[in-house]
Amino acid sequence: MSDQFKALVINQDGDNFIREVKSIDKSFLKHGDVTIKVDYSDLNFKDGMILKNGGRLVKEFPHIPGRFFRHSYRK
């Protein structure tokens, strides 16, 4: 895996929520996170709600939504 990957990221700035596709460095990952090669990805209903209403369901920012994907385990 390269040192960077692209992701849809939701962040909070005061009362405003920012949604953007960004290049993310591996240092963004928390201890215990795993890396995978994603072949296909999808957003579920809850992710759609998060994107629409500003992330009020998110407990920790920054947040990368998405749970459904076809993948290969990497590390």
C-alpha positions, 0 to 999 in steps of 0.5 A, a space after each residue: 500500500 502506498 503512504 496515501 489513500 483517497 477517502 471521503 472525510 467529514 470534519 467539523 468546524 464549530 457548527 459547520 460540517 465539511 465533506 470532502 474527498 481528500 488524500 489521506 496519509 497512513 498516519 491518519 489511521 489509529 492504533 489497531 486499524 487495518 489496511 485493505 485494498 478496496 475493489 468496490 465500495 458503497 455507502 449505507 443508509 446511515 452514511 447517507 444521513 450523515 452526509 445529508 444532515 451534517 454528521 450529527 450522528 458522528 461521535 468523533 471527527 474527522 470521520 471516514 464514512 462507509 462500511 460496505 466494500 469488497 476487499 483484500 486484506 493487506 495488513 
